[in-house]
Every structure is written in structure tokens, then in C-alpha cells.
Amino acid sequence: MTPIQGYEHLTDAERRLFIRAHQKHLSSLTDKERKQYGLGNVIEVKTNPQQAAIDVRFLNGERRQFTAKGLYY
């Protein structure tokens, strides 16, 4: 698996937030959708302190925002 760009710049708390929200996101998807949004398809993560969130970009061009409350948009 290719390393996720920006992951190394996240704090431990931000990494936990990303993993928790990503798992929650995947659990709401169908099997077909999960293939598009799995960790292997995350190409970049970036902290968004103004929104208390992590901005996530996927290989398919989609972007999601994972919040500190474990929500995703």
C-alpha cells in the first residue's frame, strides 16, 4: 500500500480521529463502495484546525471531512 500523503504530519490524536471516523464511514457503505473508500484509496490527509477536522482526499477524486466527533461530510 502506498503511504498516505500528509499522514506523517498528523498528531497522534489526529491519527486516532482519522482512523475512527474512517472506520465509521466505511461501515455505512455497501461492499462496492467500500472498495472505493478503503485505506488503499486514501491519497492525502490534512489537518483542518478551523473545523476541528481532518480533510481526506481519495483516489477517485472525492473529498471528505472527518470531524473530531467522528462524523464525516
PQR file with spaces between the fields and no chain letter, atoms N, CA, C, O and H, PARSE charges and radii, in Angstrom:
ATOM       1  N    MET     1       0.846   -1.183    0.000 -0.4000 1.5000
ATOM       2  CA   MET     1       0.000    0.000    0.000 -0.0000 2.0000
ATOM       3  C    MET     1       0.890    1.243    0.000  0.5500 1.7000
ATOM       4  O    MET     1       1.884    1.304    0.723 -0.5500 1.4000
ATOM       5  N    THR     2       0.532    2.210   -0.798 -0.4000 1.5000
ATOM       6  CA   THR     2       1.269    3.465   -0.890 -0.0000 2.0000
ATOM       7  C    THR     2       1.009    4.300    0.370  0.5500 1.7000
ATOM       8  O    THR     2      -0.130    4.369    0.832 -0.5500 1.4000
ATOM       9  H    THR     2      -0.276    2.160   -1.386  0.4000 1.0000
ATOM      10  N    PRO     3       2.025    4.924    0.921 -0.5600 1.5000
ATOM      11  CA   PRO     3       1.809    5.774    2.101  0.2800 2.0000
ATOM      12  C    PRO     3       0.814    6.903    1.798  0.5500 1.7000
ATOM      13  O    PRO     3       0.746    7.405    0.676 -0.5500 1.4000
ATOM      14  N    ILE     4       0.064    7.280    2.801 -0.4000 1.5000
ATOM      15  CA   ILE     4      -0.920    8.355    2.651 -0.0000 2.0000
ATOM      16  C    ILE     4      -0.200    9.682    2.849  0.5500 1.7000
ATOM      17  O    ILE     4       0.395    9.930    3.897 -0.5500 1.4000
ATOM      18  H    ILE     4       0.119    6.873    3.712  0.4000 1.0000
ATOM      19  N    GLN     5      -0.262   10.529    1.829 -0.4000 1.5000
ATOM      20  CA   GLN     5       0.396   11.833    1.902 -0.0000 2.0000
ATOM      21  C    GLN     5      -0.195   12.645    3.055  0.5500 1.7000
ATOM      22  O    GLN     5      -1.414   12.757    3.177 -0.5500 1.4000
ATOM      23  H    GLN     5      -0.746   10.328    0.977  0.4000 1.0000
ATOM      24  N    GLY     6       0.662   13.204    3.891 -0.4000 1.5000
ATOM      25  CA   GLY     6       0.251   14.045    5.000 -0.0000 2.0000
ATOM      26  C    GLY     6       0.033   13.316    6.311  0.5500 1.7000
ATOM      27  O    GLY     6      -0.030   13.948    7.366 -0.5500 1.4000
ATOM      28  H    GLY     6       1.653   13.112    3.791  0.4000 1.0000
ATOM      29  N    TYR     7      -0.083   11.986    6.263 -0.4000 1.5000
ATOM      30  CA   TYR     7      -0.349   11.224    7.487 -0.0000 2.0000
ATOM      31  C    TYR     7       0.748   11.434    8.519  0.5500 1.7000
ATOM      32  O    TYR     7       0.475   11.516    9.717 -0.5500 1.4000
ATOM      33  H    TYR     7      -0.032   11.473    5.407  0.4000 1.0000
ATOM      34  N    GLU     8       1.983   11.521    8.055 -0.4000 1.5000
ATOM      35  CA   GLU     8       3.107   11.692    8.985 -0.0000 2.0000
ATOM      36  C    GLU     8       3.079   13.038    9.707  0.5500 1.7000
ATOM      37  O    GLU     8       3.754   13.209   10.723 -0.5500 1.4000
ATOM      38  H    GLU     8       2.205   11.455    7.082  0.4000 1.0000
ATOM      39  N    HIS     9       2.299   14.002    9.187 -0.4000 1.5000
ATOM      40  CA   HIS     9       2.213   15.325    9.816 -0.0000 2.0000
ATOM      41  C    HIS     9       1.081   15.418   10.842  0.5500 1.7000
ATOM      42  O    HIS     9       0.975   16.413   11.560 -0.5500 1.4000
ATOM      43  H    HIS     9       1.751   13.863    8.362  0.4000 1.0000
ATOM      44  N    LEU    10       0.238   14.388   10.913 -0.4000 1.5000
ATOM      45  CA   LEU    10      -0.855   14.401   11.891 -0.0000 2.0000
ATOM      46  C    LEU    10      -0.318   14.050   13.276  0.5500 1.7000
ATOM      47  O    LEU    10       0.621   13.266   13.412 -0.5500 1.4000
ATOM      48  H    LEU    10       0.324   13.580   10.330  0.4000 1.0000
ATOM      49  N    THR    11      -0.922   14.639   14.291 -0.4000 1.5000
ATOM      50  CA   THR    11      -0.575   14.277   15.665 -0.0000 2.0000
ATOM      51  C    THR    11      -1.186   12.909   15.963  0.5500 1.7000
ATOM      52  O    THR    11      -1.999   12.410   15.185 -0.5500 1.4000
ATOM      53  H    THR    11      -1.685   15.276   14.181  0.4000 1.0000
ATOM      54  N    ASP    12      -0.803   12.309   17.072 -0.4000 1.5000
ATOM      55  CA   ASP    12      -1.384   11.019   17.463 -0.0000 2.0000
ATOM      56  C    ASP    12      -2.900   11.129   17.607  0.5500 1.7000
ATOM      57  O    ASP    12      -3.631   10.235   17.179 -0.5500 1.4000
ATOM      58  H    ASP    12      -0.143   12.714   17.704  0.4000 1.0000
ATOM      59  N    ALA    13      -3.374   12.220   18.206 -0.4000 1.5000
ATOM      60  CA   ALA    13      -4.817   12.417   18.390 -0.0000 2.0000
ATOM      61  C    ALA    13      -5.514   12.548   17.030  0.5500 1.7000
ATOM      62  O    ALA    13      -6.601   12.002   16.841 -0.5500 1.4000
ATOM      63  H    ALA    13      -2.781   12.946   18.553  0.4000 1.0000
ATOM      64  N    GLU    14      -4.910   13.254   16.099 -0.4000 1.5000
ATOM      65  CA   GLU    14      -5.491   13.403   14.763 -0.0000 2.0000
ATOM      66  C    GLU    14      -5.501   12.077   14.013  0.5500 1.7000
ATOM      67  O    GLU    14      -6.434   11.790   13.263 -0.5500 1.4000
ATOM      68  H    GLU    14      -4.026   13.697   16.252  0.4000 1.0000
ATOM      69  N    ARG    15      -4.474   11.278   14.213 -0.4000 1.5000
ATOM      70  CA   ARG    15      -4.441    9.950   13.579 -0.0000 2.0000
ATOM      71  C    ARG    15      -5.569    9.073   14.122  0.5500 1.7000
ATOM      72  O    ARG    15      -6.234    8.372   13.359 -0.5500 1.4000
ATOM      73  H    ARG    15      -3.717   11.511   14.822  0.4000 1.0000
ATOM      74  N    ARG    16      -5.783    9.112   15.427 -0.4000 1.5000
ATOM      75  CA   ARG    16      -6.865    8.337   16.024 -0.0000 2.0000
ATOM      76  C    ARG    16      -8.222    8.811   15.496  0.5500 1.7000
ATOM      77  O    ARG    16      -9.098    8.000   15.197 -0.5500 1.4000
ATOM      78  H    ARG    16      -5.243    9.681   16.046  0.4000 1.0000
ATOM      79  N    LEU    17      -8.384   10.131   15.386 -0.4000 1.5000
ATOM      80  CA   LEU    17      -9.612   10.708   14.849 -0.0000 2.0000
ATOM      81  C    LEU    17      -9.840   10.209   13.419  0.5500 1.7000
ATOM      82  O    LEU    17     -10.941    9.780   13.075 -0.5500 1.4000
ATOM      83  H    LEU    17      -7.672   10.789   15.629  0.4000 1.0000
ATOM      84  N    PHE    18      -8.802   10.269   12.597 -0.4000 1.5000
ATOM      85  CA   PHE    18      -8.905    9.824   11.209 -0.0000 2.0000
ATOM      86  C    PHE    18      -9.305    8.353   11.134  0.5500 1.7000
ATOM      87  O    PHE    18     -10.231    8.003   10.402 -0.5500 1.4000
ATOM      88  H    PHE    18      -7.908   10.618   12.877  0.4000 1.0000
ATOM      89  N    ILE    19      -8.625    7.500   11.874 -0.4000 1.5000
ATOM      90  CA   ILE    19      -8.905    6.067   11.834 -0.0000 2.0000
ATOM      91  C    ILE    19     -10.329    5.777   12.319  0.5500 1.7000
ATOM      92  O    ILE    19     -11.049    5.004   11.688 -0.5500 1.4000
ATOM      93  H    ILE    19      -7.873    7.785   12.468  0.4000 1.0000
ATOM      94  N    ARG    20     -10.735    6.385   13.426 -0.4000 1.5000
ATOM      95  CA   ARG    20     -12.075    6.156   13.980 -0.0000 2.0000
ATOM      96  C    ARG    20     -13.160    6.609   12.998  0.5500 1.7000
ATOM      97  O    ARG    20     -14.109    5.868   12.741 -0.5500 1.4000
ATOM      98  H    ARG    20     -10.149    7.013   13.939  0.4000 1.0000
ATOM      99  N    ALA    21     -13.028    7.815   12.452 -0.4000 1.5000
ATOM     100  CA   ALA    21     -14.035    8.338   11.524 -0.0000 2.0000
ATOM     101  C    ALA    21     -14.024    7.565   10.208  0.5500 1.7000
ATOM     102  O    ALA    21     -15.078    7.343    9.612 -0.5500 1.4000
ATOM     103  H    ALA    21     -12.257    8.417   12.661  0.4000 1.0000
ATOM     104  N    HIS    22     -12.836    7.151    9.749 -0.4000 1.5000
ATOM     105  CA   HIS    22     -12.755    6.381    8.507 -0.0000 2.0000
ATOM     106  C    HIS    22     -13.468    5.040    8.677  0.5500 1.7000
ATOM     107  O    HIS    22     -14.192    4.608    7.779 -0.5500 1.4000
ATOM     108  H    HIS    22     -11.980    7.331   10.233  0.4000 1.0000
ATOM     109  N    GLN    23     -13.273    4.385    9.806 -0.4000 1.5000
ATOM     110  CA   GLN    23     -13.952    3.114   10.066 -0.0000 2.0000
ATOM     111  C    GLN    23     -15.473    3.306   10.113  0.5500 1.7000
ATOM     112  O    GLN    23     -16.227    2.479    9.599 -0.5500 1.4000
ATOM     113  H    GLN    23     -12.686    4.735   10.535  0.4000 1.0000
ATOM     114  N    LYS    24     -15.906    4.392   10.727 -0.4000 1.5000
ATOM     115  CA   LYS    24     -17.335    4.686   10.796 -0.0000 2.0000
ATOM     116  C    LYS    24     -17.881    4.942    9.394  0.5500 1.7000
ATOM     117  O    LYS    24     -18.967    4.474    9.053 -0.5500 1.4000
ATOM     118  H    LYS    24     -15.293    5.063   11.145  0.4000 1.0000
ATOM     119  N    HIS    25     -17.135    5.677    8.593 -0.4000 1.5000
ATOM     120  CA   HIS    25     -17.519    5.959    7.210 -0.0000 2.0000
ATOM     121  C    HIS    25     -17.670    4.649    6.432  0.5500 1.7000
ATOM     122  O    HIS    25     -18.681    4.435    5.763 -0.5500 1.4000
ATOM     123  H    HIS    25     -16.253    6.057    8.871  0.4000 1.0000
ATOM     124  N    LEU    26     -16.667    3.777    6.521 -0.4000 1.5000
ATOM     125  CA   LEU    26     -16.716    2.507    5.792 -0.0000 2.0000
ATOM     126  C    LEU    26     -17.904    1.645    6.225  0.5500 1.7000
ATOM     127  O    LEU    26     -18.507    0.958    5.400 -0.5500 1.4000
ATOM     128  H    LEU    26     -15.846    3.951    7.065  0.4000 1.0000
ATOM     129  N    SER    27     -18.236    1.679    7.502 -0.4000 1.5000
ATOM     130  CA   SER    27     -19.323    0.839    7.998 -0.0000 2.0000
ATOM     131  C    SER    27     -20.682    1.251    7.441  0.5500 1.7000
ATOM     132  O    SER    27     -21.631    0.469    7.482 -0.5500 1.4000
ATOM     133  H    SER    27     -17.746    2.237    8.173  0.4000 1.0000
ATOM     134  N    SER    28     -20.781    2.468    6.924 -0.4000 1.5000
ATOM     135  CA   SER    28     -22.055    2.944    6.385 -0.0000 2.0000
ATOM     136  C    SER    28     -22.190    2.676    4.883  0.5500 1.7000
ATOM     137  O    SER    28     -23.223    2.988    4.290 -0.5500 1.4000
ATOM     138  H    SER    28     -20.009    3.104    6.891  0.4000 1.0000
ATOM     139  N    LEU    29     -21.162    2.106    4.271 -0.4000 1.5000
ATOM     140  CA   LEU    29     -21.139    1.913    2.821 -0.0000 2.0000
ATOM     141  C    LEU    29     -21.455    0.480    2.413  0.5500 1.7000
ATOM     142  O    LEU    29     -21.345   -0.449    3.214 -0.5500 1.4000
ATOM     143  H    LEU    29     -20.323    1.852    4.752  0.4000 1.0000
ATOM     144  N    THR    30     -21.849    0.318    1.156 -0.4000 1.5000
ATOM     145  CA   THR    30     -22.039   -1.022    0.604 -0.0000 2.0000
ATOM     146  C    THR    30     -20.665   -1.617    0.312  0.5500 1.7000
ATOM     147  O    THR    30     -19.661   -0.905    0.324 -0.5500 1.4000
ATOM     148  H    THR    30     -21.938    1.072    0.506  0.4000 1.0000
ATOM     149  N    ASP    31     -20.621   -2.922    0.050 -0.4000 1.5000
ATOM     150  CA   ASP    31     -19.345   -3.578   -0.268 -0.0000 2.0000
ATOM     151  C    ASP    31     -18.668   -2.927   -1.464  0.5500 1.7000
ATOM     152  O    ASP    31     -17.454   -2.721   -1.452 -0.5500 1.4000
ATOM     153  H    ASP    31     -21.436   -3.501    0.040  0.4000 1.0000
ATOM     154  N    LYS    32     -19.429   -2.606   -2.485 -0.4000 1.5000
ATOM     155  CA   LYS    32     -18.877   -1.979   -3.689 -0.0000 2.0000
ATOM     156  C    LYS    32     -18.272   -0.608   -3.368  0.5500 1.7000
ATOM     157  O    LYS    32     -17.187   -0.274   -3.844 -0.5500 1.4000
ATOM     158  H    LYS    32     -20.415   -2.774   -2.495  0.4000 1.0000
ATOM     159  N    GLU    33     -18.977    0.173   -2.564 -0.4000 1.5000
ATOM     160  CA   GLU    33     -18.490    1.500   -2.192 -0.0000 2.0000
ATOM     161  C    GLU    33     -17.237    1.412   -1.318  0.5500 1.7000
ATOM     162  O    GLU    33     -16.329    2.233   -1.442 -0.5500 1.4000
ATOM     163  H    GLU    33     -19.859   -0.098   -2.177  0.4000 1.0000
ATOM     164  N    ARG    34     -17.195    0.415   -0.438 -0.4000 1.5000
ATOM     165  CA   ARG    34     -16.033    0.255    0.451 -0.0000 2.0000
ATOM     166  C    ARG    34     -14.741    0.110   -0.344  0.5500 1.7000
ATOM     167  O    ARG    34     -13.689    0.584    0.086 -0.5500 1.4000
ATOM     168  H    ARG    34     -17.933   -0.252   -0.337  0.4000 1.0000
ATOM     169  N    LYS    35     -14.816   -0.534   -1.483 -0.4000 1.5000
ATOM     170  CA   LYS    35     -13.628   -0.710   -2.318 -0.0000 2.0000
ATOM     171  C    LYS    35     -13.075    0.634   -2.783  0.5500 1.7000
ATOM     172  O    LYS    35     -11.864    0.775   -2.955 -0.5500 1.4000
ATOM     173  H    LYS    35     -15.670   -0.919   -1.831  0.4000 1.0000
ATOM     174  N    GLN    36     -13.943    1.617   -2.987 -0.4000 1.5000
ATOM     175  CA   GLN    36     -13.514    2.942   -3.444 -0.0000 2.0000
ATOM     176  C    GLN    36     -12.970    3.815   -2.321  0.5500 1.7000
ATOM     177  O    GLN    36     -12.208    4.749   -2.572 -0.5500 1.4000
ATOM     178  H    GLN    36     -14.926    1.502   -2.847  0.4000 1.0000
ATOM     179  N    TYR    37     -13.359    3.515   -1.080 -0.4000 1.5000
ATOM     180  CA   TYR    37     -13.008    4.390    0.037 -0.0000 2.0000
ATOM     181  C    TYR    37     -12.127    3.731    1.093  0.5500 1.7000
ATOM     182  O    TYR    37     -11.933    4.298    2.168 -0.5500 1.4000
ATOM     183  H    TYR    37     -13.978    2.756   -0.876  0.4000 1.0000
ATOM     184  N    GLY    38     -11.592    2.552    0.809 -0.4000 1.5000
ATOM     185  CA   GLY    38     -10.702    1.881    1.747 -0.0000 2.0000
ATOM     186  C    GLY    38      -9.400    2.651    1.933  0.5500 1.7000
ATOM     187  O    GLY    38      -9.112    3.577    1.174 -0.5500 1.4000
ATOM     188  H    GLY    38     -11.750    2.091   -0.064  0.4000 1.0000
ATOM     189  N    LEU    39      -8.623    2.279    2.923 -0.4000 1.5000
ATOM     190  CA   LEU    39      -7.362    2.977    3.205 -0.0000 2.0000
ATOM     191  C    LEU    39      -6.429    3.003    2.000  0.5500 1.7000
ATOM     192  O    LEU    39      -5.689    3.970    1.820 -0.5500 1.4000
ATOM     193  H    LEU    39      -8.857    1.527    3.539  0.4000 1.0000
ATOM     194  N    GLY    40      -6.450    1.968    1.178 -0.4000 1.5000
ATOM     195  CA   GLY    40      -5.605    1.928   -0.009 -0.0000 2.0000
ATOM     196  C    GLY    40      -5.971    2.966   -1.048  0.5500 1.7000
ATOM     197  O    GLY    40      -5.197    3.225   -1.969 -0.5500 1.4000
ATOM     198  H    GLY    40      -7.051    1.182    1.324  0.4000 1.0000
ATOM     199  N    ASN    41      -7.151    3.568   -0.909 -0.4000 1.5000
ATOM     200  CA   ASN    41      -7.601    4.598   -1.842 -0.0000 2.0000
ATOM     201  C    ASN    41      -7.547    6.008   -1.258  0.5500 1.7000
ATOM     202  O    ASN    41      -7.958    6.966   -1.911 -0.5500 1.4000
ATOM     203  H    ASN    41      -7.780    3.358   -0.161  0.4000 1.0000
ATOM     204  N    VAL    42      -7.048    6.137   -0.042 -0.4000 1.5000
ATOM     205  CA   VAL    42      -6.834    7.463    0.549 -0.0000 2.0000
ATOM     206  C    VAL    42      -5.482    7.955    0.050  0.5500 1.7000
ATOM     207  O    VAL    42      -4.462    7.301    0.268 -0.5500 1.4000
ATOM     208  H    VAL    42      -6.714    5.359    0.490  0.4000 1.0000
ATOM     209  N    ILE    43      -5.470    9.108   -0.622 -0.4000 1.5000
ATOM     210  CA   ILE    43      -4.189    9.589   -1.143 -0.0000 2.0000
ATOM     211  C    ILE    43      -3.623   10.768   -0.356  0.5500 1.7000
ATOM     212  O    ILE    43      -2.426   11.048   -0.428 -0.5500 1.4000
ATOM     213  H    ILE    43      -6.298    9.639   -0.799  0.4000 1.0000
ATOM     214  N    GLU    44      -4.491   11.465    0.402 -0.4000 1.5000
ATOM     215  CA   GLU    44      -3.971   12.595    1.177 -0.0000 2.0000
ATOM     216  C    GLU    44      -4.876   12.870    2.368  0.5500 1.7000
ATOM     217  O    GLU    44      -6.100   12.781    2.270 -0.5500 1.4000
ATOM     218  H    GLU    44      -5.463   11.238    0.460  0.4000 1.0000
ATOM     219  N    VAL    45      -4.258   13.203    3.489 -0.4000 1.5000
ATOM     220  CA   VAL    45      -4.978   13.681    4.671 -0.0000 2.0000
ATOM     221  C    VAL    45      -4.307   14.974    5.125  0.5500 1.7000
ATOM     222  O    VAL    45      -3.094   15.151    5.005 -0.5500 1.4000
ATOM     223  H    VAL    45      -3.264   13.275    3.569  0.4000 1.0000
ATOM     224  N    LYS    46      -5.137   15.865    5.647 -0.4000 1.5000
ATOM     225  CA   LYS    46      -4.614   17.163    6.064 -0.0000 2.0000
ATOM     226  C    LYS    46      -5.439   17.651    7.247  0.5500 1.7000
ATOM     227  O    LYS    46      -6.667   17.560    7.235 -0.5500 1.4000
ATOM     228  H    LYS    46      -6.122   15.721    5.744  0.4000 1.0000
ATOM     229  N    THR    47      -4.774   18.161    8.249 -0.4000 1.5000
ATOM     230  CA   THR    47      -5.478   18.690    9.409 -0.0000 2.0000
ATOM     231  C    THR    47      -6.209   19.985    9.031  0.5500 1.7000
ATOM     232  O    THR    47      -5.728   20.779    8.223 -0.5500 1.4000
ATOM     233  H    THR    47      -3.777   18.236    8.258  0.4000 1.0000
ATOM     234  N    ASN    48      -7.375   20.170    9.636 -0.4000 1.5000
ATOM     235  CA   ASN    48      -8.182   21.368    9.410 -0.0000 2.0000
ATOM     236  C    ASN    48      -8.584   21.894   10.785  0.5500 1.7000
ATOM     237  O    ASN    48      -9.688   21.625   11.258 -0.5500 1.4000
ATOM     238  H    ASN    48      -7.766   19.525   10.292  0.4000 1.0000
ATOM     239  N    PRO    49      -7.683   22.648   11.429 -0.5600 1.5000
ATOM     240  CA   PRO    49      -7.942   23.092   12.805  0.2800 2.0000
ATOM     241  C    PRO    49      -9.152   24.019   12.933  0.5500 1.7000
ATOM     242  O    PRO    49      -9.796   24.034   13.982 -0.5500 1.4000
ATOM     243  N    GLN    50      -9.472   24.783   11.903 -0.4000 1.5000
ATOM     244  CA   GLN    50     -10.625   25.690   11.969 -0.0000 2.0000
ATOM     245  C    GLN    50     -11.923   24.913   12.126  0.5500 1.7000
ATOM     246  O    GLN    50     -12.860   25.392   12.766 -0.5500 1.4000
ATOM     247  H    GLN    50      -8.949   24.771   11.051  0.4000 1.0000
ATOM     248  N    GLN    51     -11.988   23.718   11.547 -0.4000 1.5000
ATOM     249  CA   GLN    51     -13.184   22.883   11.616 -0.0000 2.0000
ATOM     250  C    GLN    51     -13.033   21.733   12.623  0.5500 1.7000
ATOM     251  O    GLN    51     -13.944   20.917   12.767 -0.5500 1.4000
ATOM     252  H    GLN    51     -11.227   23.328   11.028  0.4000 1.0000
ATOM     253  N    ALA    52     -11.895   21.663   13.316 -0.4000 1.5000
ATOM     254  CA   ALA    52     -11.584   20.542   14.210 -0.0000 2.0000
ATOM     255  C    ALA    52     -11.814   19.236   13.458  0.5500 1.7000
ATOM     256  O    ALA    52     -12.546   18.357   13.913 -0.5500 1.4000
ATOM     257  H    ALA    52     -11.155   22.326   13.199  0.4000 1.0000
ATOM     258  N    ALA    53     -11.164   19.130   12.288 -0.4000 1.5000
ATOM     259  CA   ALA    53     -11.403   18.002   11.403 -0.0000 2.0000
ATOM     260  C    ALA    53     -10.139   17.610   10.651  0.5500 1.7000
ATOM     261  O    ALA    53      -9.112   18.287   10.703 -0.5500 1.4000
ATOM     262  H    ALA    53     -10.569   19.844   11.919  0.4000 1.0000
ATOM     263  N    ILE    54     -10.259   16.480    9.945 -0.4000 1.5000
ATOM     264  CA   ILE    54      -9.220   16.016    9.039 -0.0000 2.0000
ATOM     265  C    ILE    54      -9.836   16.000    7.643  0.5500 1.7000
ATOM     266  O    ILE    54     -10.870   15.368    7.429 -0.5500 1.4000
ATOM     267  H    ILE    54     -11.092   15.929    9.903  0.4000 1.0000
ATOM     268  N    ASP    55      -9.211   16.687    6.702 -0.4000 1.5000
ATOM     269  CA   ASP    55      -9.654   16.674    5.314 -0.0000 2.0000
ATOM     270  C    ASP    55      -9.001   15.488    4.620  0.5500 1.7000
ATOM     271  O    ASP    55      -7.791   15.290    4.722 -0.5500 1.4000
ATOM     272  H    ASP    55      -8.371   17.201    6.876  0.4000 1.0000
ATOM     273  N    VAL    56      -9.805   14.699    3.913 -0.4000 1.5000
ATOM     274  CA   VAL    56      -9.345   13.462    3.300 -0.0000 2.0000
ATOM     275  C    VAL    56      -9.644   13.506    1.803  0.5500 1.7000
ATOM     276  O    VAL    56     -10.747   13.871    1.394 -0.5500 1.4000
ATOM     277  H    VAL    56     -10.789   14.860    3.830  0.4000 1.0000
ATOM     278  N    ARG    57      -8.652   13.132    0.986 -0.4000 1.5000
ATOM     279  CA   ARG    57      -8.839   13.060   -0.466 -0.0000 2.0000
ATOM     280  C    ARG    57      -8.613   11.617   -0.904  0.5500 1.7000
ATOM     281  O    ARG    57      -7.633   10.980   -0.517 -0.5500 1.4000
ATOM     282  H    ARG    57      -7.756   12.836    1.318  0.4000 1.0000
ATOM     283  N    PHE    58      -9.542   11.115   -1.722 -0.4000 1.5000
ATOM     284  CA   PHE    58      -9.498    9.738   -2.189 -0.0000 2.0000
ATOM     285  C    PHE    58      -9.039    9.660   -3.642  0.5500 1.7000
ATOM     286  O    PHE    58      -9.099   10.643   -4.380 -0.5500 1.4000
ATOM     287  H    PHE    58     -10.337   11.633   -2.037  0.4000 1.0000
ATOM     288  N    LEU    59      -8.587    8.492   -4.032 -0.4000 1.5000
ATOM     289  CA   LEU    59      -8.101    8.232   -5.376 -0.0000 2.0000
ATOM     290  C    LEU    59      -9.152    8.559   -6.438  0.5500 1.7000
ATOM     291  O    LEU    59      -8.798    8.988   -7.537 -0.5500 1.4000
ATOM     292  H    LEU    59      -8.538    7.693   -3.432  0.4000 1.0000
ATOM     293  N    ASN    60     -10.431    8.366   -6.131 -0.4000 1.5000
ATOM     294  CA   ASN    60     -11.493    8.636   -7.101 -0.0000 2.0000
ATOM     295  C    ASN    60     -11.829   10.122   -7.226  0.5500 1.7000
ATOM     296  O    ASN    60     -12.754   10.490   -7.951 -0.5500 1.4000
ATOM     297  H    ASN    60     -10.718    8.018   -5.239  0.4000 1.0000
ATOM     298  N    GLY    61     -11.075   10.988   -6.513 -0.4000 1.5000
ATOM     299  CA   GLY    61     -11.284   12.434   -6.583 -0.0000 2.0000
ATOM     300  C    GLY    61     -12.219   12.977   -5.521  0.5500 1.7000
ATOM     301  O    GLY    61     -12.302   14.191   -5.333 -0.5500 1.4000
ATOM     302  H    GLY    61     -10.324   10.689   -5.924  0.4000 1.0000
ATOM     303  N    GLU    62     -12.921   12.104   -4.827 -0.4000 1.5000
ATOM     304  CA   GLU    62     -13.835   12.542   -3.779 -0.0000 2.0000
ATOM     305  C    GLU    62     -13.055   13.078   -2.588  0.5500 1.7000
ATOM     306  O    GLU    62     -11.933   12.656   -2.308 -0.5500 1.4000
ATOM     307  H    GLU    62     -12.854   11.118   -4.980  0.4000 1.0000
ATOM     308  N    ARG    63     -13.683   14.016   -1.902 -0.4000 1.5000
ATOM     309  CA   ARG    63     -13.111   14.584   -0.680 -0.0000 2.0000
ATOM     310  C    ARG    63     -14.127   14.439    0.436  0.5500 1.7000
ATOM     311  O    ARG    63     -15.328   14.607    0.225 -0.5500 1.4000
ATOM     312  H    ARG    63     -14.594   14.359   -2.130  0.4000 1.0000
ATOM     313  N    ARG    64     -13.641   14.130    1.611 -0.4000 1.5000
ATOM     314  CA   ARG    64     -14.481   14.031    2.797 -0.0000 2.0000
ATOM     315  C    ARG    64     -13.795   14.777    3.927  0.5500 1.7000
ATOM     316  O    ARG    64     -12.581   14.979    3.919 -0.5500 1.4000
ATOM     317  H    ARG    64     -12.665   13.993    1.783  0.4000 1.0000
ATOM     318  N    GLN    65     -14.593   15.178    4.889 -0.4000 1.5000
ATOM     319  CA   GLN    65     -14.057   15.827    6.080 -0.0000 2.0000
ATOM     320  C    GLN    65     -14.487   14.984    7.268  0.5500 1.7000
ATOM     321  O    GLN    65     -15.681   14.786    7.493 -0.5500 1.4000
ATOM     322  H    GLN    65     -15.579   15.014    4.895  0.4000 1.0000
ATOM     323  N    PHE    66     -13.527   14.491    8.024 -0.4000 1.5000
ATOM     324  CA   PHE    66     -13.785   13.692    9.211 -0.0000 2.0000
ATOM     325  C    PHE    66     -13.614   14.608   10.413  0.5500 1.7000
ATOM     326  O    PHE    66     -12.543   15.180   10.612 -0.5500 1.4000
ATOM     327  H    PHE    66     -12.557   14.652    7.841  0.4000 1.0000
ATOM     328  N    THR    67     -14.668   14.752   11.219 -0.4000 1.5000
ATOM     329  CA   THR    67     -14.629   15.687   12.334 -0.0000 2.0000
ATOM     330  C    THR    67     -14.201   15.026   13.638  0.5500 1.7000
ATOM     331  O    THR    67     -14.158   13.800   13.747 -0.5500 1.4000
ATOM     332  H    THR    67     -15.538   14.288   11.057  0.4000 1.0000
ATOM     333  N    ALA    68     -13.888   15.852   14.612 -0.4000 1.5000
ATOM     334  CA   ALA    68     -13.466   15.368   15.921 -0.0000 2.0000
ATOM     335  C    ALA    68     -14.557   14.561   16.611  0.5500 1.7000
ATOM     336  O    ALA    68     -14.266   13.776   17.513 -0.5500 1.4000
ATOM     337  H    ALA    68     -13.923   16.848   14.523  0.4000 1.0000
ATOM     338  N    LYS    69     -15.811   14.743   16.200 -0.4000 1.5000
ATOM     339  CA   LYS    69     -16.916   13.988   16.775 -0.0000 2.0000
ATOM     340  C    LYS    69     -17.099   12.650   16.067  0.5500 1.7000
ATOM     341  O    LYS    69     -18.031   11.906   16.373 -0.5500 1.4000
ATOM     342  H    LYS    69     -16.048   15.381   15.467  0.4000 1.0000
ATOM     343  N    GLY    70     -16.215   12.345   15.123 -0.4000 1.5000
ATOM     344  CA   GLY    70     -16.297   11.077   14.409 -0.0000 2.0000
ATOM     345  C    GLY    70     -17.261   11.098   13.241  0.5500 1.7000
ATOM     346  O    GLY    70     -17.599   10.048   12.694 -0.5500 1.4000
ATOM     347  H    GLY    70     -15.458   12.950   14.874  0.4000 1.0000
ATOM     348  N    LEU    71     -17.705   12.278   12.857 -0.4000 1.5000
ATOM     349  CA   LEU    71     -18.622   12.416   11.728 -0.0000 2.0000
ATOM     350  C    LEU    71     -17.837   12.654   10.448  0.5500 1.7000
ATOM     351  O    LEU    71     -16.660   13.011   10.487 -0.5500 1.4000
ATOM     352  H    LEU    71     -17.430   13.130   13.302  0.4000 1.0000
ATOM     353  N    TYR    72     -18.489   12.455    9.331 -0.4000 1.5000
ATOM     354  CA   TYR    72     -17.843   12.696    8.036 -0.0000 2.0000
ATOM     355  C    TYR    72     -18.826   13.396    7.108  0.5500 1.7000
ATOM     356  O    TYR    72     -20.031   13.147    7.146 -0.5500 1.4000
ATOM     357  H    TYR    72     -19.446   12.165    9.300  0.4000 1.0000
ATOM     358  N    TYR    73     -18.282   14.275    6.276 -0.4000 1.5000
ATOM     359  CA   TYR    73     -19.078   15.049    5.329 -0.0000 2.0000
ATOM     360  C    TYR    73     -18.444   14.992    3.968  0.5500 1.7000
ATOM     361  O    TYR    73     -18.962   15.583    3.021 -0.5500 1.4000
ATOM     362  H    TYR    73     -17.303   14.477    6.245  0.4000 1.0000
